[in-house]
């Protein structure tokens, strides 16, 4: 696990609250078809966080609009490279551990400088970084991160590899892959507002199913997903508290759905799946 610690207040234009608190930023990933891919690498340098925007009435009842831009605090200028395929099934890597001013924060920006995919046969595909990402990827914090004096606050960044590295050609055949397009998709979640879902996928008591695709859906849209390991186990972390639907599928098996899967803040929800052919 990588860890960068700093006990000094980073430079910023102003701090709107007295006192400081700790912020720990962790990186994980959503699943990616790995039968042909060895590594999905990203290089990150600058990471910033924005104080929550002040809001004011726009004269239309309770509607609000931003009153002014928030102030950005630099959290890290360290160049860090990660293989996102190492960060699966609940595994995280610490991006930073830093002390910042107490207050509310609503946005993280992350500057990605390089990305590449390395196939298991050694073929390397270098990605072009989208032009709009030069100032940093904007990752909203919903709900906002409230930093309290003397309190450690953990924030999880889920880098969705399957959506971020878009294969060109046929992903099921190594000679069918023509390249990849990099379109980074990241979500952020304050861990104290979220829980985790874990379980196993099996055919029977002795046959556990590897590489089954487990998905958790919100309003019929995939919110996060995971692939089972060689023991049929999966873990999804940083899931906001609420009720969800889950789907488990694997080629050659009949898909299974679970309704009303309840995730509680700071809780762990068990959900197993039995698949049949």
DRENTI-964190 format. One line per 5 residues: number of its first residue (from 1); their letters; for each residue x, y, z of N, C-alpha, C, O. Coordinates in steps of 0.2 Angstrom, whole numbers, plus 5000, padded with zeros to 4 digits. Layout:
N
NUM	A	X Y Z X Y Z X Y Z X Y Z ~ ...
***
This chain:
277
1	XXXXX	5004 4994 5000 5000 5000 5000 5004 5006 5000 5009 5007 5004 ~ 5003 5011 4996 5007 5017 4995 5003 5022 5000 4997 5023 5001 ~ 5008 5026 5004 5005 5031 5009 5009 5037 5009 5015 5036 5009 ~ 5006 5043 5008 5010 5049 5009 5007 5053 5015 5001 5055 5014 ~ 5011 5054 5020 5008 5058 5026 5011 5065 5026 5017 5066 5024
6	XXXXX	5007 5070 5028 5009 5076 5029 5006 5080 5035 5000 5079 5035 ~ 5009 5083 5040 5006 5086 5045 5006 5093 5045 5003 5097 5049 ~ 5008 5096 5039 5008 5103 5038 5002 5105 5034 5000 5101 5030 ~ 4999 5111 5036 4993 5113 5032 4995 5115 5025 5000 5119 5024 ~ 4992 5112 5020 4994 5114 5013 4993 5121 5011 4988 5124 5014
11	XXXXX	4996 5124 5006 4995 5131 5004 4988 5131 5001 4986 5127 4997 ~ 4985 5137 5003 4978 5138 5000 4977 5146 5001 4980 5149 5004 ~ 4972 5148 4997 4970 5155 4998 4967 5157 5004 4969 5162 5007 ~ 4963 5153 5007 4960 5154 5014 4957 5148 5017 4956 5143 5013 ~ 4957 5147 5023 4953 5142 5026 4948 5145 5030 4948 5149 5034
16	XXXXX	4941 5142 5029 4935 5145 5031 4933 5143 5038 4928 5145 5041 ~ 4937 5139 5042 4936 5136 5048 4942 5135 5052 4947 5134 5050 ~ 4941 5136 5059 4947 5135 5064 4948 5128 5065 4943 5124 5066 ~ 4954 5126 5065 4955 5119 5067 4957 5115 5061 4956 5117 5055 ~ 4959 5109 5062 4961 5104 5056 4959 5097 5057 4958 5095 5063
21	XXXXX	4958 5093 5052 4956 5086 5053 4960 5083 5047 4963 5085 5043 ~ 4960 5076 5048 4964 5072 5043 4960 5069 5038 4954 5067 5039 ~ 4962 5069 5032 4959 5066 5026 4963 5060 5023 4969 5062 5022 ~ 4961 5054 5023 4964 5049 5020 4961 5047 5013 4955 5046 5013 ~ 4964 5047 5008 4961 5046 5001 4963 5039 4999 4969 5038 4998
26	XXXXX	4959 5035 4997 4960 5028 4995 4958 5027 4988 4953 5030 4986 ~ 4961 5023 4984 4960 5021 4977 4958 5014 4977 4961 5010 4979 ~ 4952 5012 4973 4951 5006 4971 4948 5005 4964 4948 5011 4961 ~ 4946 5000 4962 4943 4999 4955 4937 4995 4954 4936 4990 4958 ~ 4933 4996 4949 4928 4992 4947 4931 4987 4942 4936 4988 4940
31	XXXXX	4927 4981 4941 4930 4976 4937 4932 4977 4930 4929 4982 4927 ~ 4936 4973 4927 4938 4974 4920 4940 4967 4918 4943 4963 4921 ~ 4938 4965 4911 4939 4958 4909 4947 4957 4909 4950 4960 4905 ~ 4949 4952 4913 4956 4952 4913 4959 4945 4910 4965 4944 4911 ~ 4955 4942 4906 4957 4936 4903 4963 4937 4899 4968 4933 4898
36	XXXXX	4964 4943 4895 4969 4944 4891 4973 4950 4893 4979 4951 4891 ~ 4971 4954 4898 4974 4960 4901 4978 4959 4907 4976 4956 4912 ~ 4985 4961 4907 4989 4960 4913 4989 4966 4917 4989 4965 4923 ~ 4989 4972 4914 4989 4978 4918 4985 4983 4915 4985 4984 4909 ~ 4982 4987 4919 4979 4994 4917 4982 4999 4921 4980 5000 4927
41	XXXXX	4986 5003 4919 4991 5008 4922 4988 5015 4922 4986 5017 4916 ~ 4988 5018 4927 4987 5026 4927 4992 5029 4931 4995 5026 4936 ~ 4994 5035 4929 4999 5039 4932 4995 5046 4935 4992 5049 4930 ~ 4996 5047 4941 4992 5053 4944 4998 5058 4947 5002 5055 4950 ~ 4997 5064 4946 5001 5069 4950 4997 5073 4954 4997 5072 4960
46	XXXXX	4994 5079 4952 4991 5083 4957 4984 5081 4959 4980 5079 4954 ~ 4983 5082 4965 4976 5080 4968 4974 5086 4972 4978 5089 4976 ~ 4968 5089 4971 4966 5095 4975 4959 5094 4977 4955 5089 4975 ~ 4957 5097 4982 4950 5097 4985 4947 5104 4986 4951 5109 4987 ~ 4941 5105 4985 4938 5111 4985 4933 5112 4991 4929 5108 4992
51	XXXXX	4933 5118 4994 4929 5119 4999 4922 5120 4996 4921 5122 4990 ~ 4917 5118 5000 4910 5118 4997 4908 5125 4995 4909 5130 4998 ~ 4904 5125 4989 4902 5132 4986 4897 5135 4991 4892 5131 4993 ~ 4897 5141 4992 4892 5145 4996 4886 5145 4991 4887 5146 4985 ~ 4880 5145 4994 4874 5145 4990 4870 5151 4992 4870 5153 4998
56	XXXXX	4866 5153 4987 4861 5159 4988 4855 5158 4984 4855 5155 4979 ~ 4850 5161 4987 4843 5160 4983 4843 5164 4977 4846 5170 4976 ~ 4840 5161 4972 4840 5165 4965 4833 5168 4964 4832 5170 4958 ~ 4829 5169 4969 4823 5172 4969 4817 5167 4966 4812 5170 4965 ~ 4819 5161 4966 4813 5156 4964 4812 5151 4969 4813 5145 4969
61	XXXXX	4809 5154 4975 4807 5150 4980 4814 5147 4984 4818 5150 4986 ~ 4814 5140 4984 4819 5137 4988 4825 5135 4983 4830 5132 4985 ~ 4825 5137 4977 4830 5135 4972 4836 5139 4974 4836 5145 4976 ~ 4842 5135 4973 4848 5139 4975 4853 5138 4969 4853 5134 4965 ~ 4858 5143 4969 4863 5143 4964 4870 5145 4968 4870 5148 4973
66	XXXXX	4876 5143 4965 4882 5144 4968 4883 5152 4969 4882 5156 4964 ~ 4885 5154 4974 4887 5161 4976 4894 5163 4973 4895 5169 4971 ~ 4898 5159 4974 4905 5160 4972 4909 5153 4972 4907 5148 4974 ~ 4915 5154 4968 4919 5148 4968 4922 5146 4974 4924 5150 4978 ~ 4922 5139 4975 4926 5137 4982 4933 5138 4981 4936 5139 4975
71	XXXXX	4937 5137 4986 4944 5138 4987 4947 5131 4986 4945 5126 4990 ~ 4952 5130 4982 4955 5124 4981 4961 5123 4985 4965 5128 4986 ~ 4962 5117 4989 4968 5115 4992 4972 5110 4989 4969 5105 4987 ~ 4978 5111 4988 4982 5105 4985 4984 5100 4990 4987 5101 4995 ~ 4981 5094 4989 4983 5088 4993 4989 5085 4992 4992 5082 4996
76	XXXXX	4991 5084 4985 4997 5081 4984 4999 5083 4977 4995 5084 4972 ~ 5006 5083 4976 5009 5085 4970 5014 5079 4968 5018 5079 4964 ~ 5013 5073 4972 5018 5068 4971 5015 5064 4965 5009 5062 4964 ~ 5020 5062 4960 5018 5057 4955 5018 5050 4957 5022 5047 4960 ~ 5012 5047 4956 5011 5040 4958 5008 5036 4952 5003 5038 4949
81	XXXXX	5010 5030 4951 5008 5025 4946 5005 5019 4949 5007 5017 4954 ~ 4999 5017 4947 4995 5012 4949 4993 5007 4944 4991 5009 4938 ~ 4993 5000 4946 4990 4995 4941 4983 4994 4944 4983 4991 4950 ~ 4978 4997 4941 4971 4996 4944 4969 4989 4945 4964 4988 4948 ~ 4972 4985 4941 4970 4978 4942 4972 4974 4948 4970 4969 4950
86	XXXXX	4977 4978 4952 4979 4976 4958 4974 4978 4964 4974 4975 4969 ~ 4969 4982 4962 4964 4985 4967 4957 4982 4966 4953 4986 4964 ~ 4957 4976 4966 4950 4973 4965 4948 4969 4972 4951 4968 4976 ~ 4941 4968 4972 4938 4965 4978 4940 4968 4984 4942 4964 4989 ~ 4939 4974 4985 4939 4977 4991 4946 4979 4993 4948 4982 4998
91	XXXXX	4951 4978 4989 4958 4980 4990 4959 4988 4988 4956 4990 4983 ~ 4962 4992 4992 4963 4999 4991 4970 5000 4991 4974 4997 4994 ~ 4972 5006 4989 4979 5009 4989 4978 5016 4992 4975 5020 4989 ~ 4982 5018 4997 4982 5025 4999 4985 5030 4995 4991 5029 4993 ~ 4982 5035 4993 4984 5040 4988 4988 5045 4993 4993 5048 4991
96	XXXXX	4985 5047 4999 4988 5052 5003 4985 5051 5010 4979 5048 5011 ~ 4988 5054 5015 4985 5055 5022 4988 5062 5024 4994 5062 5025 ~ 4983 5066 5024 4985 5073 5025 4981 5077 5030 4975 5075 5031 ~ 4983 5082 5033 4980 5087 5037 4977 5093 5034 4981 5096 5030 ~ 4971 5094 5034 4968 5100 5030 4963 5104 5035 4962 5101 5040
101	XXXXX	4961 5110 5033 4957 5114 5037 4950 5111 5038 4947 5108 5034 ~ 4948 5112 5044 4941 5109 5046 4936 5113 5041 4937 5119 5040 ~ 4931 5110 5039 4925 5113 5035 4922 5108 5030 4924 5102 5031 ~ 4918 5110 5026 4915 5106 5021 4918 5106 5014 4920 5112 5012 ~ 4919 5101 5011 4922 5100 5004 4917 5096 4999 4914 5091 5001
106	XXXXX	4917 5099 4993 4912 5096 4989 4915 5093 4982 4911 5090 4978 ~ 4921 5094 4981 4924 5092 4974 4931 5090 4975 4935 5093 4978 ~ 4933 5084 4972 4941 5083 4971 4942 5083 4964 4939 5081 4960 ~ 4948 5086 4962 4951 5085 4956 4957 5081 4956 4961 5082 4960 ~ 4958 5077 4951 4964 5072 4950 4966 5073 4943 4963 5072 4938
111	XXXXX	4973 5074 4943 4976 5075 4936 4979 5069 4934 4984 5067 4937 ~ 4977 5066 4929 4980 5059 4926 4984 5061 4921 4982 5065 4916 ~ 4991 5059 4921 4996 5061 4916 4997 5056 4911 4999 5058 4905 ~ 4996 5050 4913 4997 5044 4908 4993 5038 4909 4991 5037 4915 ~ 4991 5034 4904 4987 5028 4905 4989 5023 4900 4991 5025 4894
116	XXXXX	4990 5017 4902 4991 5012 4897 4988 5005 4899 4987 5004 4905 ~ 4987 5001 4894 4985 4994 4895 4991 4989 4892 4993 4990 4887 ~ 4992 4984 4896 4997 4979 4894 4994 4972 4894 4991 4970 4899 ~ 4994 4969 4888 4991 4963 4888 4996 4957 4890 5001 4959 4891 ~ 4993 4951 4891 4997 4946 4894 5002 4944 4889 5007 4940 4892
121	XXXXX	5001 4945 4883 5007 4943 4878 5012 4949 4877 5017 4948 4873 ~ 5012 4954 4882 5017 4959 4882 5015 4965 4877 5019 4970 4878 ~ 5010 4965 4873 5008 4971 4869 5006 4976 4874 5002 4976 4879 ~ 5008 4982 4872 5007 4988 4876 5003 4993 4872 5005 4995 4866 ~ 4997 4996 4875 4993 5001 4871 4994 5007 4876 4991 5007 4881
126	XXXXX	4997 5012 4873 4997 5019 4877 4991 5023 4875 4989 5023 4869 ~ 4988 5026 4880 4982 5030 4879 4983 5037 4878 4988 5040 4881 ~ 4979 5040 4874 4979 5048 4874 4974 5050 4880 4969 5048 4881 ~ 4977 5055 4884 4973 5058 4889 4968 5063 4886 4970 5067 4882 ~ 4962 5063 4888 4957 5068 4885 4959 5075 4886 4961 5076 4892
131	XXXXX	4958 5079 4881 4960 5086 4882 4957 5090 4888 4960 5094 4891 ~ 4950 5088 4889 4947 5091 4894 4949 5089 4901 4947 5092 4906 ~ 4954 5085 4902 4956 5082 4908 4963 5086 4910 4966 5084 4915 ~ 4965 5091 4906 4971 5094 4908 4971 5098 4914 4976 5098 4918 ~ 4965 5100 4916 4965 5104 4923 4963 5099 4929 4963 5101 4934
136	XXXXX	4962 5093 4927 4961 5088 4932 4953 5085 4931 4949 5089 4930 ~ 4953 5078 4933 4946 5075 4933 4942 5078 4938 4945 5078 4944 ~ 4936 5080 4937 4932 5083 4943 4927 5077 4946 4923 5074 4942 ~ 4928 5076 4952 4925 5070 4956 4921 5073 4961 4923 5076 4966 ~ 4914 5073 4961 4910 5076 4966 4909 5072 4972 4909 5066 4972
141	XXXXX	4909 5075 4978 4908 5072 4984 4901 5073 4986 4899 5078 4988 ~ 4897 5068 4986 4890 5068 4987 4888 5062 4992 4889 5056 4990 ~ 4887 5063 4998 4886 5070 5002 4893 5073 5003 4898 5069 5002 ~ 4893 5079 5004 4900 5083 5005 4904 5079 5011 4901 5076 5015 ~ 4910 5080 5010 4915 5078 5015 4915 5084 5021 4917 5089 5019
146	XXXXX	4914 5082 5027 4914 5087 5032 4920 5085 5037 4920 5080 5040 ~ 4925 5089 5036 4931 5088 5040 4930 5091 5047 4929 5097 5048 ~ 4931 5087 5052 4930 5089 5059 4937 5089 5063 4941 5085 5061 ~ 4938 5094 5067 4945 5094 5071 4946 5088 5074 4943 5085 5078 ~ 4952 5086 5072 4955 5080 5076 4952 5073 5074 4953 5068 5077
151	XXXXX	4948 5073 5068 4944 5067 5066 4948 5065 5059 4949 5069 5055 ~ 4949 5058 5059 4951 5055 5052 4945 5054 5048 4940 5051 5050 ~ 4945 5056 5042 4940 5056 5037 4943 5052 5031 4947 5054 5028 ~ 4940 5046 5029 4942 5042 5024 4937 5043 5018 4931 5043 5018 ~ 4940 5044 5012 4937 5045 5006 4939 5040 5001 4945 5039 5000
156	XXXXX	4934 5036 4998 4936 5031 4993 4935 5033 4986 4930 5036 4984 ~ 4940 5033 4982 4939 5034 4975 4939 5028 4971 4944 5024 4971 ~ 4933 5026 4967 4932 5020 4964 4934 5022 4956 4930 5025 4953 ~ 4939 5019 4954 4941 5020 4947 4938 5015 4942 4941 5009 4943 ~ 4933 5016 4939 4930 5011 4935 4934 5009 4929 4933 5013 4924
161	XXXXX	4938 5004 4929 4942 5002 4924 4938 5000 4917 4940 5002 4912 ~ 4933 4996 4918 4929 4994 4913 4926 4999 4909 4925 4998 4903 ~ 4924 5005 4912 4921 5010 4908 4927 5015 4906 4926 5019 4901 ~ 4932 5015 4909 4938 5020 4908 4942 5018 4902 4945 5022 4898 ~ 4943 5011 4901 4947 5008 4896 4943 5005 4891 4941 4999 4893
166	XXXXX	4941 5008 4886 4936 5005 4881 4940 5002 4876 4943 5005 4872 ~ 4939 4995 4875 4942 4991 4870 4940 4992 4863 4934 4993 4862 ~ 4944 4993 4858 4942 4993 4851 4943 4986 4848 4949 4984 4848 ~ 4938 4983 4845 4939 4977 4842 4936 4971 4847 4931 4973 4851 ~ 4938 4965 4846 4935 4960 4850 4939 4958 4856 4945 4956 4856
171	XXXXX	4936 4960 4862 4940 4958 4869 4941 4951 4870 4945 4949 4874 ~ 4937 4947 4867 4938 4939 4868 4943 4936 4864 4944 4930 4865 ~ 4946 4939 4860 4952 4937 4856 4958 4941 4856 4957 4947 4854 ~ 4964 4939 4858 4969 4944 4858 4971 4947 4852 4973 4953 4851 ~ 4970 4944 4846 4972 4946 4840 4966 4951 4837 4966 4954 4832
176	XXXXX	4960 4951 4841 4955 4955 4839 4955 4962 4842 4951 4966 4840 ~ 4959 4963 4847 4960 4969 4850 4964 4974 4846 4970 4973 4844 ~ 4961 4980 4844 4964 4985 4840 4967 4991 4844 4971 4995 4841 ~ 4965 4991 4850 4968 4997 4854 4963 4998 4860 4958 4995 4861 ~ 4964 5004 4863 4959 5006 4869 4958 5013 4868 4963 5017 4866
181	XXXXX	4953 5016 4870 4951 5023 4871 4951 5024 4879 4947 5020 4882 ~ 4954 5029 4881 4954 5031 4888 4949 5036 4890 4950 5042 4887 ~ 4944 5035 4893 4939 5040 4895 4937 5039 4903 4932 5036 4905 ~ 4942 5042 4907 4941 5040 4914 4935 5042 4917 4932 5047 4917 ~ 4932 5037 4921 4926 5037 4925 4928 5035 4932 4930 5030 4934
186	XXXXX	4927 5040 4937 4929 5039 4944 4923 5042 4948 4920 5047 4947 ~ 4921 5038 4954 4916 5041 4959 4920 5041 4965 4924 5038 4967 ~ 4917 5046 4970 4920 5047 4976 4915 5045 4981 4909 5047 4980 ~ 4917 5043 4987 4912 5041 4992 4915 5042 4999 4921 5039 5000 ~ 4912 5046 5004 4915 5047 5010 4913 5040 5014 4907 5039 5014
191	XXXXX	4918 5037 5017 4917 5030 5019 4912 5030 5025 4909 5024 5026 ~ 4912 5035 5029 4907 5034 5035 4900 5034 5033 4895 5033 5037 ~ 4898 5036 5026 4892 5036 5024 4890 5030 5020 4885 5029 5017 ~ 4895 5025 5019 4894 5020 5015 4895 5013 5018 4898 5013 5024 ~ 4894 5008 5015 4895 5001 5018 4898 4997 5012 4900 4999 5007
196	XXXXX	4898 4990 5013 4901 4986 5009 4896 4980 5008 4892 4978 5012 ~ 4897 4976 5002 4893 4970 5000 4898 4965 4999 4903 4966 4995 ~ 4897 4959 5001 4902 4953 5000 4898 4947 5000 4892 4946 5002 ~ 4901 4942 4997 4898 4935 4997 4902 4931 4992 4908 4932 4990 ~ 4899 4925 4990 4902 4920 4986 4897 4918 4981 4891 4918 4982
201	XXXXX	4900 4915 4975 4895 4913 4970 4897 4906 4969 4903 4904 4968 ~ 4892 4901 4968 4894 4894 4968 4888 4890 4964 4883 4893 4963 ~ 4890 4884 4962 4886 4880 4958 4883 4875 4963 4877 4873 4963 ~ 4887 4873 4968 4885 4868 4973 4890 4869 4979 4894 4873 4979 ~ 4890 4864 4984 4894 4865 4990 4901 4864 4988 4906 4867 4991
206	XXXXX	4903 4861 4982 4910 4860 4981 4912 4864 4974 4918 4864 4973 ~ 4908 4866 4971 4910 4870 4965 4909 4877 4965 4903 4880 4965 ~ 4914 4881 4966 4914 4888 4967 4915 4891 4960 4919 4889 4956 ~ 4912 4897 4959 4913 4900 4952 4917 4906 4952 4916 4911 4955 ~ 4922 4905 4948 4927 4911 4947 4925 4915 4941 4922 4913 4936
211	XXXXX	4927 4922 4942 4925 4927 4936 4918 4928 4935 4916 4929 4929 ~ 4914 4926 4940 4907 4928 4939 4906 4936 4940 4910 4939 4944 ~ 4902 4939 4936 4901 4946 4936 4895 4948 4941 4889 4946 4939 ~ 4896 4951 4947 4891 4953 4952 4890 4960 4951 4895 4964 4952 ~ 4884 4962 4950 4883 4970 4949 4878 4972 4954 4873 4968 4956
216	XXXXX	4879 4978 4957 4874 4981 4961 4871 4987 4957 4874 4991 4955 ~ 4864 4987 4957 4860 4992 4953 4856 4997 4957 4854 4995 4962 ~ 4856 5003 4955 4852 5009 4958 4848 5011 4952 4851 5014 4947 ~ 4841 5011 4953 4837 5013 4948 4838 5010 4941 4838 5013 4936 ~ 4839 5003 4942 4841 4999 4936 4847 5001 4932 4848 4999 4926
221	XXXXX	4851 5005 4935 4858 5007 4932 4863 5004 4936 4863 5004 4942 ~ 4868 5001 4933 4874 4998 4937 4878 5003 4941 4880 5008 4938 ~ 4878 5003 4947 4881 5007 4951 4889 5005 4952 4893 5009 4952 ~ 4890 4999 4954 4896 4996 4955 4896 4988 4953 4890 4986 4953 ~ 4902 4985 4952 4902 4978 4951 4908 4975 4953 4913 4979 4954
226	XXXXX	4908 4969 4953 4915 4965 4955 4915 4958 4951 4910 4956 4949 ~ 4921 4956 4950 4922 4949 4948 4924 4944 4953 4928 4946 4957 ~ 4921 4938 4954 4923 4934 4959 4931 4931 4958 4933 4931 4952 ~ 4934 4930 4963 4941 4927 4963 4941 4920 4962 4936 4917 4961 ~ 4947 4917 4963 4947 4909 4961 4944 4905 4967 4944 4899 4966
231	XXXXX	4941 4909 4972 4938 4905 4977 4930 4907 4977 4926 4905 4982 ~ 4928 4910 4972 4921 4912 4971 4919 4918 4975 4913 4919 4976 ~ 4924 4921 4978 4922 4927 4982 4922 4934 4979 4926 4935 4974 ~ 4918 4938 4981 4918 4945 4979 4917 4950 4985 4915 4948 4990 ~ 4920 4956 4984 4918 4962 4988 4917 4968 4985 4921 4970 4980
236	XXXXX	4912 4972 4986 4911 4979 4984 4911 4984 4990 4907 4983 4994 ~ 4915 4989 4989 4916 4993 4995 4914 5000 4993 4913 5002 4987 ~ 4912 5005 4997 4911 5012 4996 4904 5012 4993 4902 5016 4988 ~ 4899 5008 4995 4892 5008 4992 4888 5012 4997 4887 5011 5003 ~ 4885 5018 4995 4881 5022 4999 4875 5018 5002 4872 5014 4999
241	XXXXX	4873 5020 5008 4868 5017 5012 4862 5017 5008 4860 5023 5005 ~ 4858 5012 5007 4851 5012 5004 4849 5005 5002 4853 5000 5004 ~ 4844 5004 4998 4841 4998 4995 4843 4997 4988 4843 5002 4984 ~ 4846 4991 4986 4848 4990 4980 4845 4983 4977 4843 4979 4980 ~ 4846 4983 4970 4845 4976 4967 4852 4974 4965 4856 4978 4963
246	XXXXX	4853 4967 4965 4859 4964 4963 4858 4959 4957 4853 4956 4957 ~ 4863 4958 4953 4862 4953 4947 4869 4950 4947 4874 4953 4948 ~ 4869 4943 4946 4875 4939 4946 4874 4935 4939 4869 4932 4938 ~ 4880 4936 4935 4879 4932 4929 4886 4929 4927 4892 4932 4929 ~ 4886 4924 4923 4892 4921 4920 4890 4917 4914 4885 4914 4914
251	XXXXX	4895 4917 4909 4893 4914 4903 4892 4906 4904 4896 4903 4908 ~ 4887 4903 4901 4886 4896 4903 4881 4895 4908 4879 4889 4910 ~ 4879 4900 4912 4875 4900 4918 4869 4904 4917 4869 4909 4913 ~ 4863 4903 4920 4857 4907 4921 4858 4912 4926 4860 4911 4931 ~ 4857 4919 4923 4858 4924 4928 4853 4924 4934 4848 4922 4933
256	XXXXX	4855 4927 4939 4851 4927 4946 4851 4934 4948 4856 4938 4948 ~ 4845 4936 4951 4844 4943 4953 4842 4942 4961 4838 4938 4963 ~ 4844 4947 4964 4842 4948 4971 4839 4955 4972 4842 4960 4971 ~ 4833 4955 4975 4830 4961 4976 4831 4964 4984 4832 4959 4988 ~ 4830 4970 4985 4830 4973 4992 4836 4971 4996 4836 4968 5001
261	XXXXX	4842 4972 4993 4848 4971 4996 4850 4978 5000 4851 4983 4997 ~ 4850 4977 5006 4850 4983 5011 4857 4984 5013 4861 4980 5016 ~ 4860 4990 5011 4867 4992 5013 4866 4998 5018 4863 5003 5018 ~ 4870 4997 5024 4869 5002 5029 4876 5005 5030 4881 5002 5029 ~ 4876 5011 5032 4882 5015 5033 4887 5011 5038 4884 5010 5044
266	XXXXX	4893 5010 5036 4898 5007 5040 4896 5000 5041 4899 4996 5046 ~ 4891 4997 5038 4889 4990 5038 4892 4986 5033 4895 4988 5028 ~ 4892 4979 5034 4894 4974 5029 4888 4970 5028 4885 4966 5032 ~ 4886 4969 5021 4880 4965 5019 4882 4959 5015 4886 4960 5011 ~ 4880 4953 5018 4882 4947 5014 4876 4945 5009 4870 4946 5011
271	XXXXX	4879 4944 5003 4874 4942 4998 4877 4936 4993 4882 4938 4989 ~ 4875 4930 4994 4878 4924 4990 4873 4923 4984 4868 4925 4984 ~ 4876 4920 4979 4872 4918 4973 4874 4911 4971 4880 4909 4971 ~ 4868 4907 4970 4869 4901 4967 4867 4901 4960 4861 4902 4958 ~ 4872 4899 4955 4870 4899 4948 4869 4892 4946 4872 4887 4948
276	XX	4864 4891 4941 4863 4885 4938 4864 4885 4930 4863 4891 4927 ~ 4866 4880 4927 4867 4880 4920 4860 4878 4916 4860 4878 4910
***
